[in-house]
Amino acid sequence: MIKRICVLLTVVLVSVPFLGAAAEPAKEEPGVTVYFPNWNIYSDSRNDVGSLPWDRLDCVNHAFWKVVPADGSFVLASTDPWADTDPDNPNAHFPQYAEYAEKYPDTKILISVGGWTDSGCFSEMALTAESRGSFIRSCLETLDAWPFLSGLDIDWEYPGVPREPEDDGDEGNPVAGDDRTNYTLLLKELREALDGHFGPGKILTVCAGASVGYSLCMQDYASLHAYVDRINLMTYDMAGPWEETTGHHTALLGDNSAETAVQYLLDQGVPAEKIAIGSPLYSHGWKMKALTEETVGVPAEPLEEGDLDWHKLMLLEQAAVPEGTPGWHTGYDDRKKAAWLWNDDPASSEYLTFYTYESAASLEAKLAYIHEHKLGGLIVWQIHGDSIDDGWPMITRMHNLLHP
């Protein structure tokens, strides 16, 4: 029903004829964009901007900053100023970015604004020309303060899709007005302000949910694509433990896949070179309720231990045994280009565990798809899921296959 409503909205709603400055066409060569969350500073040795494989990255999206109310207006602010900019923090991210921007001038660095838990003020900010203007002025001031920044990535999750907060650290996504129109106006005015203040060259991208029937159809991509350099499709989380059966959370082809999201944008008139698809360096998992011949699409319940980063999944792949021998096994659907792992050893504490994830094979299928359809590249959430100790094998594979 939701999908049908969205299709009707697309047909019935008349796109507002926004006029004004348009984004420069995205470069033809696809690239690798990675997300670097500022909370990595609290984890382990994986917290240093200097540890990134800068020679294999086209763009780093620093996550997250957010929209904050301030005396009747709105400003752009870090979700963790100590981690990002505090001069008393010797490991603060932004001074490190300034250093590495000089060493690797071809690698772009963007601030990503919002995210799942910090999108709560977007709709109110976008409601009027005055409120949008105050936020845009703050964006310009931030880019002035940190000249190494190449632009902004707007990660509003999601315009027009109301959501209640899930816990104390989650703002939810209240809807204050006509998000469909106001989102496009925000991007139009932000593009005009960037070009007017800096001249052409500052990058403006948006992050988009990949569910055609849930989030993607609620925005006016037919109009807004003119103002952005890239639309980053989050082609992951398309299945997970919130469902009662196992599935693929990052399938390339078939129903509910990267292909369906890409085709939706193409049908809206978005140029292929402005579309990037996503690669997750983490899993989703379930505990299957019983061992059957099939392991995908079977009844299951959420895992208590949650998701695994790719560098831990790599160890499970290496431990996999042939079918007929109890233990970990790898699976791959060549039709959907989707991978999974499962355990059938009754003596193991991980018996009946199932993980859906990005394997080397499914990643290479995505990269081939990007080349075949002349897309704008790949986004990665998040870079530190890769194996640092093994030389960033997934990031290296992405770079080498996108830049042969």
C-alpha positions as YAML, in Angstrom:
chain: A
units: angstrom
residues:
- id: 1
  name: MET
  ca: [0.00, 0.00, 0.00]
- id: 2
  name: ILE
  ca: [2.78, 2.44, 0.90]
- id: 3
  name: LYS
  ca: [4.52, 1.81, -2.41]
- id: 4
  name: ARG
  ca: [1.27, 2.42, -4.29]
- id: 5
  name: ILE
  ca: [0.66, 5.70, -2.43]
- id: 6
  name: CYS
  ca: [4.18, 6.85, -3.25]
- id: 7
  name: VAL
  ca: [3.72, 6.06, -6.92]
- id: 8
  name: LEU
  ca: [0.47, 8.04, -6.92]
- id: 9
  name: LEU
  ca: [2.20, 10.94, -5.17]
- id: 10
  name: THR
  ca: [4.88, 10.93, -7.84]
- id: 11
  name: VAL
  ca: [2.24, 11.09, -10.57]
- id: 12
  name: VAL
  ca: [-0.20, 13.53, -8.95]
- id: 13
  name: LEU
  ca: [2.09, 16.03, -7.25]
- id: 14
  name: VAL
  ca: [3.30, 18.76, -9.55]
- id: 15
  name: SER
  ca: [6.98, 19.49, -9.01]
- id: 16
  name: VAL
  ca: [7.57, 23.08, -7.98]
- id: 17
  name: PRO
  ca: [9.42, 24.84, -10.80]
- id: 18
  name: PHE
  ca: [12.47, 25.88, -8.76]
- id: 19
  name: LEU
  ca: [14.66, 28.30, -10.59]
- id: 20
  name: GLY
  ca: [18.19, 29.30, -9.71]
- id: 21
  name: ALA
  ca: [21.74, 28.08, -9.71]
- id: 22
  name: ALA
  ca: [22.28, 24.43, -10.52]
- id: 23
  name: ALA
  ca: [25.09, 22.15, -9.45]
- id: 24
  name: GLU
  ca: [27.99, 21.62, -11.78]
- id: 25
  name: PRO
  ca: [27.84, 18.15, -13.37]
- id: 26
  name: ALA
  ca: [29.51, 15.47, -11.27]
- id: 27
  name: LYS
  ca: [32.80, 14.17, -12.60]
- id: 28
  name: GLU
  ca: [32.46, 11.16, -14.88]
- id: 29
  name: GLU
  ca: [34.98, 8.97, -13.06]
- id: 30
  name: PRO
  ca: [33.31, 7.13, -10.15]
- id: 31
  name: GLY
  ca: [34.90, 7.37, -6.73]
- id: 32
  name: VAL
  ca: [34.98, 5.93, -3.20]
- id: 33
  name: THR
  ca: [33.29, 8.00, -0.49]
- id: 34
  name: VAL
  ca: [33.73, 6.77, 3.08]
- id: 35
  name: TYR
  ca: [31.95, 7.87, 6.24]
- id: 36
  name: PHE
  ca: [34.17, 8.57, 9.26]
- id: 37
  name: PRO
  ca: [32.07, 8.87, 12.46]
- id: 38
  name: ASN
  ca: [33.46, 11.12, 15.17]
- id: 39
  name: TRP
  ca: [32.60, 8.58, 17.88]
- id: 40
  name: ASN
  ca: [35.47, 6.38, 16.67]
- id: 41
  name: ILE
  ca: [37.63, 8.48, 18.97]
- id: 42
  name: TYR
  ca: [36.18, 6.57, 21.93]
- id: 43
  name: SER
  ca: [36.62, 3.06, 20.54]
- id: 44
  name: ASP
  ca: [40.17, 1.72, 20.18]
- id: 45
  name: SER
  ca: [43.15, 2.37, 17.92]
- id: 46
  name: ARG
  ca: [40.64, 2.94, 15.11]
- id: 47
  name: ASN
  ca: [40.09, 6.56, 16.12]
- id: 48
  name: ASP
  ca: [42.74, 8.50, 14.22]
- id: 49
  name: VAL
  ca: [42.18, 10.45, 11.00]
- id: 50
  name: GLY
  ca: [45.83, 9.77, 10.24]
- id: 51
  name: SER
  ca: [45.21, 6.03, 10.10]
- id: 52
  name: LEU
  ca: [42.93, 6.30, 7.06]
- id: 53
  name: PRO
  ca: [44.17, 4.98, 3.69]
- id: 54
  name: TRP
  ca: [44.18, 8.47, 2.16]
- id: 55
  name: ASP
  ca: [45.79, 7.33, -1.08]
- id: 56
  name: ARG
  ca: [42.73, 5.13, -1.78]
- id: 57
  name: LEU
  ca: [39.95, 7.59, -0.93]
- id: 58
  name: ASP
  ca: [38.16, 10.06, -3.19]
- id: 59
  name: CYS
  ca: [36.03, 11.61, -0.46]
- id: 60
  name: VAL
  ca: [35.69, 11.46, 3.35]
- id: 61
  name: ASN
  ca: [32.28, 12.36, 4.82]
- id: 62
  name: HIS
  ca: [32.81, 13.33, 8.44]
- id: 63
  name: ALA
  ca: [29.83, 12.20, 10.54]
- id: 64
  name: PHE
  ca: [28.06, 13.85, 12.15]
- id: 65
  name: TRP
  ca: [27.25, 17.50, 12.63]
- id: 66
  name: LYS
  ca: [23.65, 18.57, 13.12]
- id: 67
  name: VAL
  ca: [21.04, 21.33, 12.97]
- id: 68
  name: VAL
  ca: [20.73, 23.11, 16.34]
- id: 69
  name: PRO
  ca: [18.18, 25.78, 17.38]
- id: 70
  name: ALA
  ca: [19.83, 29.01, 18.60]
- id: 71
  name: ASP
  ca: [17.88, 32.11, 19.73]
- id: 72
  name: GLY
  ca: [15.12, 31.75, 17.18]
- id: 73
  name: SER
  ca: [17.46, 30.71, 14.37]
- id: 74
  name: PHE
  ca: [19.36, 27.55, 13.45]
- id: 75
  name: VAL
  ca: [23.07, 26.78, 13.29]
- id: 76
  name: LEU
  ca: [25.32, 23.97, 12.12]
- id: 77
  name: ALA
  ca: [27.13, 22.38, 15.07]
- id: 78
  name: SER
  ca: [29.22, 19.30, 15.78]
- id: 79
  name: THR
  ca: [27.57, 16.45, 17.66]
- id: 80
  name: ASP
  ca: [30.85, 16.21, 19.62]
- id: 81
  name: PRO
  ca: [32.93, 19.42, 19.64]
- id: 82
  name: TRP
  ca: [35.61, 17.85, 21.87]
- id: 83
  name: ALA
  ca: [36.18, 15.02, 19.39]
- id: 84
  name: ASP
  ca: [36.08, 17.29, 16.34]
- id: 85
  name: THR
  ca: [37.51, 20.73, 17.04]
- id: 86
  name: ASP
  ca: [38.56, 21.23, 20.69]
- id: 87
  name: PRO
  ca: [42.08, 22.77, 20.74]
- id: 88
  name: ASP
  ca: [42.73, 21.03, 24.09]
- id: 89
  name: ASN
  ca: [42.18, 17.62, 22.49]
- id: 90
  name: PRO
  ca: [45.44, 16.45, 20.86]
- id: 91
  name: ASN
  ca: [43.47, 13.91, 18.78]
- id: 92
  name: ALA
  ca: [40.76, 16.30, 17.57]
- id: 93
  name: HIS
  ca: [39.67, 15.36, 14.07]
- id: 94
  name: PHE
  ca: [39.56, 18.70, 12.27]
- id: 95
  name: PRO
  ca: [43.19, 19.76, 12.88]
- id: 96
  name: GLN
  ca: [44.18, 16.33, 11.55]
- id: 97
  name: TYR
  ca: [41.96, 16.80, 8.51]
- id: 98
  name: ALA
  ca: [43.70, 20.11, 7.80]
- id: 99
  name: GLU
  ca: [47.05, 18.33, 7.81]
- id: 100
  name: TYR
  ca: [45.96, 15.49, 5.56]
- id: 101
  name: ALA
  ca: [44.10, 17.79, 3.18]
- id: 102
  name: GLU
  ca: [47.48, 19.37, 2.38]
- id: 103
  name: LYS
  ca: [49.09, 15.97, 1.83]
- id: 104
  name: TYR
  ca: [46.20, 14.62, -0.28]
- id: 105
  name: PRO
  ca: [44.61, 17.63, -2.00]
- id: 106
  name: ASP
  ca: [42.64, 15.45, -4.44]
- id: 107
  name: THR
  ca: [40.70, 13.78, -1.60]
- id: 108
  name: LYS
  ca: [37.59, 15.75, -0.73]
- id: 109
  name: ILE
  ca: [36.46, 16.21, 2.90]
- id: 110
  name: LEU
  ca: [32.80, 16.98, 3.62]
- id: 111
  name: ILE
  ca: [30.78, 17.50, 6.79]
- id: 112
  name: SER
  ca: [27.83, 15.10, 6.91]
- id: 113
  name: VAL
  ca: [24.85, 16.73, 8.62]
- id: 114
  name: GLY
  ca: [22.18, 14.70, 10.40]
- id: 115
  name: GLY
  ca: [22.12, 10.92, 10.45]
- id: 116
  name: TRP
  ca: [19.53, 8.60, 11.96]
- id: 117
  name: THR
  ca: [19.61, 10.04, 15.49]
- id: 118
  name: ASP
  ca: [20.33, 13.72, 14.74]
- id: 119
  name: SER
  ca: [17.76, 14.71, 12.12]
- id: 120
  name: GLY
  ca: [15.19, 16.06, 14.57]
- id: 121
  name: CYS
  ca: [15.49, 19.78, 13.71]
- id: 122
  name: PHE
  ca: [15.66, 19.57, 9.92]
- id: 123
  name: SER
  ca: [11.95, 19.95, 9.24]
- id: 124
  name: GLU
  ca: [11.54, 22.96, 11.54]
- id: 125
  name: MET
  ca: [14.68, 24.59, 10.12]
- id: 126
  name: ALA
  ca: [13.52, 24.06, 6.52]
- id: 127
  name: LEU
  ca: [10.05, 25.46, 7.21]
- id: 128
  name: THR
  ca: [10.60, 29.13, 6.25]
- id: 129
  name: ALA
  ca: [12.98, 31.20, 4.17]
- id: 130
  name: GLU
  ca: [14.17, 32.92, 7.36]
- id: 131
  name: SER
  ca: [14.93, 29.70, 9.25]
- id: 132
  name: ARG
  ca: [16.63, 28.16, 6.22]
- id: 133
  name: GLY
  ca: [18.65, 31.35, 5.75]
- id: 134
  name: SER
  ca: [20.00, 31.32, 9.30]
- id: 135
  name: PHE
  ca: [21.17, 27.74, 8.91]
- id: 136
  name: ILE
  ca: [22.75, 28.42, 5.53]
- id: 137
  name: ARG
  ca: [24.66, 31.40, 6.94]
- id: 138
  name: SER
  ca: [26.01, 29.14, 9.67]
- id: 139
  name: CYS
  ca: [27.09, 26.60, 7.03]
- id: 140
  name: LEU
  ca: [29.03, 29.30, 5.18]
- id: 141
  name: GLU
  ca: [30.69, 30.43, 8.42]
- id: 142
  name: THR
  ca: [31.73, 26.84, 9.18]
- id: 143
  name: LEU
  ca: [33.23, 26.35, 5.72]
- id: 144
  name: ASP
  ca: [35.05, 29.67, 6.10]
- id: 145
  name: ALA
  ca: [36.44, 28.59, 9.46]
- id: 146
  name: TRP
  ca: [37.79, 25.31, 8.08]
- id: 147
  name: PRO
  ca: [39.04, 26.04, 4.55]
- id: 148
  name: PHE
  ca: [40.07, 22.43, 3.90]
- id: 149
  name: LEU
  ca: [36.39, 21.43, 3.76]
- id: 150
  name: SER
  ca: [35.14, 20.75, 0.23]
- id: 151
  name: GLY
  ca: [31.46, 21.03, 1.05]
- id: 152
  name: LEU
  ca: [28.48, 19.46, 2.79]
- id: 153
  name: ASP
  ca: [26.58, 16.18, 2.78]
- id: 154
  name: ILE
  ca: [22.96, 16.60, 3.90]
- id: 155
  name: ASP
  ca: [21.89, 13.37, 5.63]
- id: 156
  name: TRP
  ca: [18.30, 14.18, 6.67]
- id: 157
  name: GLU
  ca: [16.68, 10.86, 7.58]
- id: 158
  name: TYR
  ca: [14.09, 11.34, 6.14]
- id: 159
  name: PRO
  ca: [12.15, 14.33, 4.73]
- id: 160
  name: GLY
  ca: [8.42, 13.71, 4.97]
- id: 161
  name: VAL
  ca: [8.77, 10.49, 6.98]
- id: 162
  name: PRO
  ca: [7.72, 11.08, 10.62]
- id: 163
  name: ARG
  ca: [9.46, 8.99, 13.28]
- id: 164
  name: GLU
  ca: [9.31, 9.04, 17.08]
- id: 165
  name: PRO
  ca: [12.59, 8.96, 19.05]
- id: 166
  name: GLU
  ca: [13.73, 5.45, 19.89]
- id: 167
  name: ASP
  ca: [15.74, 6.38, 23.02]
- id: 168
  name: ASP
  ca: [17.15, 9.36, 24.92]
- id: 169
  name: GLY
  ca: [19.94, 9.93, 22.40]
- id: 170
  name: ASP
  ca: [17.62, 9.91, 19.39]
- id: 171
  name: GLU
  ca: [15.86, 13.05, 18.14]
- id: 172
  name: GLY
  ca: [13.48, 11.12, 15.88]
- id: 173
  name: ASN
  ca: [12.21, 12.89, 12.78]
- id: 174
  name: PRO
  ca: [9.24, 15.19, 13.48]
- id: 175
  name: VAL
  ca: [7.57, 16.68, 10.40]
- id: 176
  name: ALA
  ca: [6.76, 20.39, 10.81]
- id: 177
  name: GLY
  ca: [5.49, 21.25, 7.33]
- id: 178
  name: ASP
  ca: [5.67, 20.33, 3.65]
- id: 179
  name: ASP
  ca: [9.05, 18.60, 3.74]
- id: 180
  name: ARG
  ca: [8.84, 17.62, 0.10]
- id: 181
  name: THR
  ca: [8.82, 21.25, -1.02]
- id: 182
  name: ASN
  ca: [10.97, 22.64, 1.78]
- id: 183
  name: TYR
  ca: [13.75, 20.09, 1.30]
- id: 184
  name: THR
  ca: [14.16, 21.12, -2.32]
- id: 185
  name: LEU
  ca: [14.05, 24.80, -1.35]
- id: 186
  name: LEU
  ca: [16.75, 24.20, 1.27]
- id: 187
  name: LEU
  ca: [19.03, 22.55, -1.29]
- id: 188
  name: LYS
  ca: [18.33, 25.22, -3.91]
- id: 189
  name: GLU
  ca: [19.11, 28.07, -1.51]
- id: 190
  name: LEU
  ca: [22.14, 26.28, -0.10]
- id: 191
  name: ARG
  ca: [23.52, 25.72, -3.61]
- id: 192
  name: GLU
  ca: [22.99, 29.36, -4.50]
- id: 193
  name: ALA
  ca: [24.67, 30.48, -1.28]
- id: 194
  name: LEU
  ca: [27.68, 28.19, -1.76]
- id: 195
  name: ASP
  ca: [28.20, 29.36, -5.33]
- id: 196
  name: GLY
  ca: [27.64, 32.99, -4.43]
- id: 197
  name: HIS
  ca: [30.01, 32.95, -1.46]
- id: 198
  name: PHE
  ca: [32.79, 30.68, -2.73]
- id: 199
  name: GLY
  ca: [32.23, 30.56, -6.47]
- id: 200
  name: PRO
  ca: [31.69, 27.21, -8.22]
- id: 201
  name: GLY
  ca: [33.46, 24.28, -6.67]
- id: 202
  name: LYS
  ca: [32.03, 23.56, -3.22]
- id: 203
  name: ILE
  ca: [30.36, 20.16, -3.18]
- id: 204
  name: LEU
  ca: [26.78, 19.54, -2.05]
- id: 205
  name: THR
  ca: [25.57, 15.96, -1.71]
- id: 206
  name: VAL
  ca: [22.57, 14.30, -0.07]
- id: 207
  name: CYS
  ca: [22.15, 10.91, 1.54]
- id: 208
  name: ALA
  ca: [18.99, 9.03, 0.64]
- id: 209
  name: GLY
  ca: [17.23, 5.97, 1.94]
- id: 210
  name: ALA
  ca: [17.04, 3.21, -0.65]
- id: 211
  name: SER
  ca: [13.52, 1.98, 0.07]
- id: 212
  name: VAL
  ca: [11.38, 2.98, -2.90]
- id: 213
  name: GLY
  ca: [8.18, 2.23, -0.98]
- id: 214
  name: TYR
  ca: [9.15, 3.95, 2.28]
- id: 215
  name: SER
  ca: [11.52, 6.90, 2.17]
- id: 216
  name: LEU
  ca: [12.78, 7.47, -1.36]
- id: 217
  name: CYS
  ca: [9.45, 8.41, -2.90]
- id: 218
  name: MET
  ca: [8.72, 11.11, -0.31]
- id: 219
  name: GLN
  ca: [11.27, 13.55, -1.78]
- id: 220
  name: ASP
  ca: [11.15, 15.40, -5.10]
- id: 221
  name: TYR
  ca: [14.31, 14.11, -6.76]
- id: 222
  name: ALA
  ca: [13.04, 15.20, -10.17]
- id: 223
  name: SER
  ca: [13.52, 18.80, -8.98]
- id: 224
  name: LEU
  ca: [16.21, 18.65, -6.33]
- id: 225
  name: HIS
  ca: [18.86, 16.75, -8.29]
- id: 226
  name: ALA
  ca: [19.68, 19.96, -10.18]
- id: 227
  name: TYR
  ca: [21.14, 21.47, -7.01]
- id: 228
  name: VAL
  ca: [23.35, 18.62, -5.80]
- id: 229
  name: ASP
  ca: [26.51, 16.95, -7.03]
- id: 230
  name: ARG
  ca: [25.62, 13.48, -5.79]
- id: 231
  name: ILE
  ca: [22.74, 11.48, -4.35]
- id: 232
  name: ASN
  ca: [24.21, 8.86, -2.03]
- id: 233
  name: LEU
  ca: [21.84, 5.91, -1.88]
- id: 234
  name: MET
  ca: [22.10, 3.97, 1.39]
- id: 235
  name: THR
  ca: [21.66, 0.60, -0.27]
- id: 236
  name: TYR
  ca: [21.96, -1.30, 2.98]
- id: 237
  name: ASP
  ca: [19.68, -2.02, 5.97]
- id: 238
  name: MET
  ca: [17.20, -3.30, 3.39]
- id: 239
  name: ALA
  ca: [16.57, -6.29, 5.67]
- id: 240
  name: GLY
  ca: [17.44, -6.83, 9.29]
- id: 241
  name: PRO
  ca: [16.47, -8.30, 12.67]
- id: 242
  name: TRP
  ca: [13.41, -6.04, 12.88]
- id: 243
  name: GLU
  ca: [11.95, -8.61, 10.46]
- id: 244
  name: GLU
  ca: [10.95, -12.12, 11.46]
- id: 245
  name: THR
  ca: [12.79, -13.95, 8.68]
- id: 246
  name: THR
  ca: [16.39, -13.93, 7.49]
- id: 247
  name: GLY
  ca: [17.16, -11.87, 4.37]
- id: 248
  name: HIS
  ca: [19.66, -9.80, 2.41]
- id: 249
  name: HIS
  ca: [20.36, -6.31, 3.73]
- id: 250
  name: THR
  ca: [22.45, -5.15, 0.76]
- id: 251
  name: ALA
  ca: [21.40, -7.10, -2.32]
- id: 252
  name: LEU
  ca: [22.44, -5.57, -5.64]
- id: 253
  name: LEU
  ca: [19.70, -7.01, -7.86]
- id: 254
  name: GLY
  ca: [16.08, -8.12, -7.57]
- id: 255
  name: ASP
  ca: [13.28, -6.81, -5.38]
- id: 256
  name: ASN
  ca: [14.24, -4.36, -2.63]
- id: 257
  name: SER
  ca: [17.79, -3.89, -3.89]
- id: 258
  name: ALA
  ca: [20.29, -1.30, -5.05]
- id: 259
  name: GLU
  ca: [18.96, -1.83, -8.56]
- id: 260
  name: THR
  ca: [15.39, -0.86, -7.62]
- id: 261
  name: ALA
  ca: [16.58, 2.35, -5.90]
- id: 262
  name: VAL
  ca: [18.84, 3.33, -8.80]
- id: 263
  name: GLN
  ca: [16.08, 2.71, -11.33]
- id: 264
  name: TYR
  ca: [13.67, 4.85, -9.31]
- id: 265
  name: LEU
  ca: [16.06, 7.82, -9.44]
- id: 266
  name: LEU
  ca: [16.75, 7.30, -13.13]
- id: 267
  name: ASP
  ca: [13.00, 7.34, -13.74]
- id: 268
  name: GLN
  ca: [12.87, 10.71, -11.96]
- id: 269
  name: GLY
  ca: [15.38, 12.09, -14.43]
- id: 270
  name: VAL
  ca: [18.42, 11.97, -12.16]
- id: 271
  name: PRO
  ca: [21.60, 11.60, -14.27]
- id: 272
  name: ALA
  ca: [23.35, 8.30, -13.65]
- id: 273
  name: GLU
  ca: [26.64, 10.03, -12.83]
- id: 274
  name: LYS
  ca: [24.95, 11.77, -9.90]
- id: 275
  name: ILE
  ca: [23.94, 8.48, -8.25]
- id: 276
  name: ALA
  ca: [26.18, 6.57, -5.83]
- id: 277
  name: ILE
  ca: [25.23, 3.25, -4.22]
- id: 278
  name: GLY
  ca: [26.24, 2.01, -0.78]
- id: 279
  name: SER
  ca: [28.44, -0.73, 0.62]
- id: 280
  name: PRO
  ca: [28.10, -1.66, 4.32]
- id: 281
  name: LEU
  ca: [31.15, -2.86, 6.23]
- id: 282
  name: TYR
  ca: [28.93, -4.47, 8.86]
- id: 283
  name: SER
  ca: [26.38, -7.25, 9.10]
- id: 284
  name: HIS
  ca: [22.85, -7.75, 10.26]
- id: 285
  name: GLY
  ca: [22.09, -11.02, 11.99]
- id: 286
  name: TRP
  ca: [19.48, -13.39, 13.31]
- id: 287
  name: LYS
  ca: [19.23, -16.62, 15.24]
- id: 288
  name: MET
  ca: [17.35, -19.06, 13.02]
- id: 289
  name: LYS
  ca: [14.59, -20.94, 14.83]
- id: 290
  name: ALA
  ca: [15.46, -24.26, 13.19]
- id: 291
  name: LEU
  ca: [17.96, -25.70, 10.76]
- id: 292
  name: THR
  ca: [16.40, -26.31, 7.35]
- id: 293
  name: GLU
  ca: [17.72, -26.87, 3.86]
- id: 294
  name: GLU
  ca: [17.18, -23.18, 3.10]
- id: 295
  name: THR
  ca: [18.75, -20.52, 5.30]
- id: 296
  name: VAL
  ca: [17.50, -17.34, 3.59]
- id: 297
  name: GLY
  ca: [13.88, -16.35, 4.21]
- id: 298
  name: VAL
  ca: [13.41, -18.66, 7.19]
- id: 299
  name: PRO
  ca: [11.86, -17.80, 10.59]
- id: 300
  name: ALA
  ca: [14.37, -16.20, 12.95]
- id: 301
  name: GLU
  ca: [14.75, -13.85, 15.91]
- id: 302
  name: PRO
  ca: [17.22, -11.03, 16.62]
- id: 303
  name: LEU
  ca: [20.71, -11.82, 17.85]
- id: 304
  name: GLU
  ca: [21.54, -10.64, 21.36]
- id: 305
  name: GLU
  ca: [25.08, -9.71, 20.31]
- id: 306
  name: GLY
  ca: [23.95, -7.51, 17.40]
- id: 307
  name: ASP
  ca: [25.92, -6.67, 14.26]
- id: 308
  name: LEU
  ca: [29.54, -7.49, 13.38]
- id: 309
  name: ASP
  ca: [32.06, -5.28, 11.60]
- id: 310
  name: TRP
  ca: [33.48, -6.64, 8.36]
- id: 311
  name: HIS
  ca: [36.92, -7.37, 9.84]
- id: 312
  name: LYS
  ca: [35.22, -9.84, 12.22]
- id: 313
  name: LEU
  ca: [33.13, -11.33, 9.43]
- id: 314
  name: MET
  ca: [36.36, -11.88, 7.51]
- id: 315
  name: LEU
  ca: [37.52, -14.22, 10.30]
- id: 316
  name: LEU
  ca: [34.29, -16.21, 10.04]
- id: 317
  name: GLU
  ca: [34.80, -16.50, 6.27]
- id: 318
  name: GLN
  ca: [38.29, -17.82, 6.87]
- id: 319
  name: ALA
  ca: [36.94, -20.36, 9.38]
- id: 320
  name: ALA
  ca: [34.21, -21.59, 7.01]
- id: 321
  name: VAL
  ca: [34.08, -25.33, 6.30]
- id: 322
  name: PRO
  ca: [32.67, -27.37, 3.38]
- id: 323
  name: GLU
  ca: [29.01, -28.33, 3.44]
- id: 324
  name: GLY
  ca: [28.55, -31.59, 5.28]
- id: 325
  name: THR
  ca: [31.00, -30.52, 7.97]
- id: 326
  name: PRO
  ca: [29.41, -28.71, 10.96]
- id: 327
  name: GLY
  ca: [30.52, -25.12, 11.44]
- id: 328
  name: TRP
  ca: [30.45, -21.80, 9.62]
- id: 329
  name: HIS
  ca: [29.44, -21.76, 5.94]
- id: 330
  name: THR
  ca: [29.39, -19.06, 3.28]
- id: 331
  name: GLY
  ca: [26.45, -18.52, 0.96]
- id: 332
  name: TYR
  ca: [26.10, -16.45, -2.19]
- id: 333
  name: ASP
  ca: [23.04, -15.76, -4.35]
- id: 334
  name: ASP
  ca: [24.45, -15.15, -7.82]
- id: 335
  name: ARG
  ca: [21.08, -13.89, -9.04]
- id: 336
  name: LYS
  ca: [20.77, -11.16, -6.38]
- id: 337
  name: LYS
  ca: [24.55, -10.73, -5.85]
- id: 338
  name: ALA
  ca: [24.13, -11.12, -2.09]
- id: 339
  name: ALA
  ca: [26.22, -12.96, 0.52]
- id: 340
  name: TRP
  ca: [25.58, -14.53, 3.90]
- id: 341
  name: LEU
  ca: [27.13, -16.71, 6.60]
- id: 342
  name: TRP
  ca: [25.48, -19.30, 8.83]
- id: 343
  name: ASN
  ca: [26.48, -21.83, 11.49]
- id: 344
  name: ASP
  ca: [25.10, -25.38, 11.63]
- id: 345
  name: ASP
  ca: [27.28, -26.85, 14.40]
- id: 346
  name: PRO
  ca: [25.02, -27.97, 17.30]
- id: 347
  name: ALA
  ca: [28.05, -28.02, 19.60]
- id: 348
  name: SER
  ca: [28.79, -24.34, 18.96]
- id: 349
  name: SER
  ca: [27.42, -21.41, 20.96]
- id: 350
  name: GLU
  ca: [26.85, -19.78, 17.55]
- id: 351
  name: TYR
  ca: [24.60, -22.60, 16.30]
- id: 352
  name: LEU
  ca: [21.83, -21.28, 13.99]
- id: 353
  name: THR
  ca: [23.45, -17.83, 13.73]
- id: 354
  name: PHE
  ca: [22.90, -16.10, 10.35]
- id: 355
  name: TYR
  ca: [24.65, -12.96, 9.06]
- id: 356
  name: THR
  ca: [23.82, -10.95, 5.94]
- id: 357
  name: TYR
  ca: [26.79, -8.84, 4.82]
- id: 358
  name: GLU
  ca: [28.97, -7.51, 1.98]
- id: 359
  name: SER
  ca: [31.48, -10.08, 0.77]
- id: 360
  name: ALA
  ca: [34.33, -9.57, -1.68]
- id: 361
  name: ALA
  ca: [32.16, -11.19, -4.38]
- id: 362
  name: SER
  ca: [29.08, -9.03, -3.75]
- id: 363
  name: LEU
  ca: [31.26, -5.91, -3.57]
- id: 364
  name: GLU
  ca: [32.88, -6.69, -6.92]
- id: 365
  name: ALA
  ca: [29.42, -7.17, -8.44]
- id: 366
  name: LYS
  ca: [28.47, -3.68, -7.21]
- id: 367
  name: LEU
  ca: [31.62, -2.15, -8.62]
- id: 368
  name: ALA
  ca: [30.98, -3.80, -11.99]
- id: 369
  name: TYR
  ca: [27.40, -2.47, -11.87]
- id: 370
  name: ILE
  ca: [28.69, 1.06, -11.21]
- id: 371
  name: HIS
  ca: [30.92, 0.86, -14.27]
- id: 372
  name: GLU
  ca: [28.26, -0.74, -16.47]
- id: 373
  name: HIS
  ca: [25.61, 1.86, -15.62]
- id: 374
  name: LYS
  ca: [28.05, 4.79, -15.41]
- id: 375
  name: LEU
  ca: [27.08, 5.67, -11.84]
- id: 376
  name: GLY
  ca: [28.86, 8.22, -9.69]
- id: 377
  name: GLY
  ca: [30.54, 5.79, -7.33]
- id: 378
  name: LEU
  ca: [30.28, 4.01, -4.01]
- id: 379
  name: ILE
  ca: [29.59, 5.20, -0.46]
- id: 380
  name: VAL
  ca: [30.82, 3.19, 2.53]
- id: 381
  name: TRP
  ca: [29.35, 3.03, 6.02]
- id: 382
  name: GLN
  ca: [31.65, 3.06, 7.82]
- id: 383
  name: ILE
  ca: [35.36, 2.90, 6.95]
- id: 384
  name: HIS
  ca: [36.53, 1.38, 10.21]
- id: 385
  name: GLY
  ca: [34.56, -1.78, 9.57]
- id: 386
  name: ASP
  ca: [37.40, -2.78, 7.26]
- id: 387
  name: SER
  ca: [40.48, -4.64, 8.50]
- id: 388
  name: ILE
  ca: [43.19, -2.11, 9.31]
- id: 389
  name: ASP
  ca: [45.64, -4.83, 10.32]
- id: 390
  name: ASP
  ca: [45.30, -6.47, 6.90]
- id: 391
  name: GLY
  ca: [45.88, -3.28, 4.93]
- id: 392
  name: TRP
  ca: [42.25, -2.20, 4.32]
- id: 393
  name: PRO
  ca: [41.38, -5.04, 1.90]
- id: 394
  name: MET
  ca: [37.82, -3.90, 1.11]
- id: 395
  name: ILE
  ca: [38.73, -0.23, 0.65]
- id: 396
  name: THR
  ca: [41.69, -1.27, -1.49]
- id: 397
  name: ARG
  ca: [39.44, -3.48, -3.64]
- id: 398
  name: MET
  ca: [36.99, -0.60, -4.08]
- id: 399
  name: HIS
  ca: [39.73, 1.80, -5.11]
- id: 400
  name: ASN
  ca: [41.46, -0.59, -7.48]
- id: 401
  name: LEU
  ca: [38.29, -1.62, -9.29]
- id: 402
  name: LEU
  ca: [36.89, 1.91, -9.58]
- id: 403
  name: HIS
  ca: [40.27, 3.28, -10.71]
- id: 404
  name: PRO
  ca: [41.71, 0.48, -12.86]
...
